[in-house]
Amino acid sequence: MGAADVQTVKMSDQEQADIRLEYSRLKQEHADFDAAINAMIAMNCDPLQIQRMKKKKLFLKDRLMALEDKIIPDIIA
């Protein structure tokens, strides 16, 4: 294994670490939105405002799934 091969592996490890960090951050943000939505529902807030929050939460979920696809490689059986 040459020096270039080692550098490529480390870069890949760094990219994966960055993806995992973003995933963790988004996962927490998703949970925060969930808690906020539940509180808004309990306080009888404006349904339109709640719907907007749900759309933002759904966007985060889609982003989380895209990151999961990057983290977990497809396994062809």
MODELLER restraints for C-alpha pairs under 7 A, 6 or more apart:
rsr = mdl.restraints
at = mdl.atoms
rsr.add(forms.Gaussian(group=physical.xy_distance, feature=features.Distance(at['CA:16:A'], at['CA:71:A']), mean=6.83, stdev=0.5))
rsr.add(forms.Gaussian(group=physical.xy_distance, feature=features.Distance(at['CA:19:A'], at['CA:67:A']), mean=6.72, stdev=0.5))
rsr.add(forms.Gaussian(group=physical.xy_distance, feature=features.Distance(at['CA:23:A'], at['CA:64:A']), mean=6.18, stdev=0.5))
rsr.add(forms.Gaussian(group=physical.xy_distance, feature=features.Distance(at['CA:23:A'], at['CA:67:A']), mean=6.48, stdev=0.5))
rsr.add(forms.Gaussian(group=physical.xy_distance, feature=features.Distance(at['CA:26:A'], at['CA:60:A']), mean=6.64, stdev=0.5))
rsr.add(forms.Gaussian(group=physical.xy_distance, feature=features.Distance(at['CA:26:A'], at['CA:64:A']), mean=6.80, stdev=0.5))
rsr.add(forms.Gaussian(group=physical.xy_distance, feature=features.Distance(at['CA:30:A'], at['CA:57:A']), mean=5.85, stdev=0.5))
rsr.add(forms.Gaussian(group=physical.xy_distance, feature=features.Distance(at['CA:30:A'], at['CA:60:A']), mean=6.20, stdev=0.5))
rsr.add(forms.Gaussian(group=physical.xy_distance, feature=features.Distance(at['CA:33:A'], at['CA:57:A']), mean=6.08, stdev=0.5))
rsr.add(forms.Gaussian(group=physical.xy_distance, feature=features.Distance(at['CA:37:A'], at['CA:50:A']), mean=6.26, stdev=0.5))
rsr.add(forms.Gaussian(group=physical.xy_distance, feature=features.Distance(at['CA:37:A'], at['CA:53:A']), mean=6.67, stdev=0.5))
rsr.add(forms.Gaussian(group=physical.xy_distance, feature=features.Distance(at['CA:40:A'], at['CA:50:A']), mean=6.79, stdev=0.5))
